């Protein structure tokens, strides 16, 4: 990183929205069937979850959503600007989420990685996460289109 200041983790604020969505797009996290604005709106209605950004000065260079339903924690949209990847920032965001969830009494985190995304699988393996003998099932209840 070329800036002298260290990146800071902060709660998401509405002013971050366009930059977070641009980050998700740069990281290949958006999908045609998920409206990122609606995903943010839904997260902001979650009274127990956390939505964090990683700021370098005023620039959003990372983001992550963490949730807890009373049984398991979940992580979504972990993203680091491609120009800042491989500098330990993703690990830092994950550690922040783990601490946040432990503070809520969360005993375990579940997360999803799209099949074929070996770089992300390696990242999570290095953090101690492992595949489980479970199949993720899903059904869309409210279309985003």
N, C-alpha and C positions, 0 to 999 in steps of 0.2 A: 504494500500500500504506500502511496506516495504522500498522503496527508500526514501531518505530524500528530494530529489528535487521534486518540484511540476510539474505535467505534463504541457506541453506547446503546444498551438495550433500553427501550422505553415502551410504555403502553401505546397502542395504536391510537391516533387521533384522526379525526375526519380529514384534516388537511393532507394526510398521508395517502388517502385513497387512490388518486390517479397514479402515484408513483409505485404503490404496492401492486396495483393491477399491471402496470408496465413491467415490474420486476417479475411477476408470475408469468407474463407472456415471454419475457426474455429467457426464463428458466424452463419453458415448455410445460408449465403446470396447468394452463387453461385448456378447456375442452369445449367444443361447440354446444354440448348439452348442459353445461354449467355456466351460468351468468356470474362472472366474478363480483359484480356489484351486488347481486342478490346474496351471494355467499358471504360477503362482508356484512350486509344488512342482517342476515340471519345470525352471524356470529355476535354482532353488537347487541342482539336481543337476548343473548345467553348471559344470565346474571352470575354464573359461577365460572365461566371459562375465561381464558386469557388470550389476548391477541397482542402480540408484541412485534415491534419493528427494531431493526438494527440500524442505527444512524451513524453516518460519518459526517460530522458537521450537521447540516440539514438534509443531506442526501440519504434516502432510504436505500440501504444496500442488503437488507435481509428482512425476512418476516417469518412468522410462525403463529399458528393457532393451536391452542391447547384446550382440551375440554375434559370434564369429569362428570360422569353420570351417577356417581355413588357406588359404582362397581369397578369400572375400569376407566383409565385415562386414555385420551386419544390425541394424536398429533396430526395436523394437516397443514399444508401449504408451507412447509419448511423450505425456504429459498434463500439463496445467497447470490448476489449479483455475479455473473460469470467472471467479471474482472477481479473479483475478490475471493473466488473459490480457492480451496486448498490452502487457506491461511488459518484454519482452526476456528473460523467464525460459525460454521454450522454446528460444530461441537459445542461452542459456547452458547448458542441459542438452545440447543437440546438440553444442556445442563441447566439453563435457566428454567426451561419448561419442567424438567424433572423436579427441581427445587419447588417451583410453583405448585405442582401437583402433589408432591409430598406434603406441602403445607396444607393442602385440602384433605389429607388423609388417604390419598390415592395409593393403593397397593401395587398397581401394575399398569403399564402402558401398552396399548395395542396401536399399531399403525399399519398403513397400507402402502405398498410399493408396487407400481405397475410392473407386470411381467416384462422381462427383457431389459429392465433398467439396472444393469449390473453395476454401474458406478455407484448408484445410490444403495444398492444391496451391500456393496463393499463398505461404504460409509457407515451404515448402521451396524454391520458386523463388527467393525472396529470400535463401536460404542457399546458392544455387548448385547445387541439385539440379535435374535435368531428366529428363523422361520418356525412356525408352529404347525401342528397337525390339525389344521382347521381350514375350512373353505369359506371364503368371504362370499356372502350372498347379498344381493341388493334388489331393490324395487323402487323405482321413482314414484313418489306420491304426488308431487307438485312439479309439473314441467316448468322449466325456466324460459321456454320460448314464447 
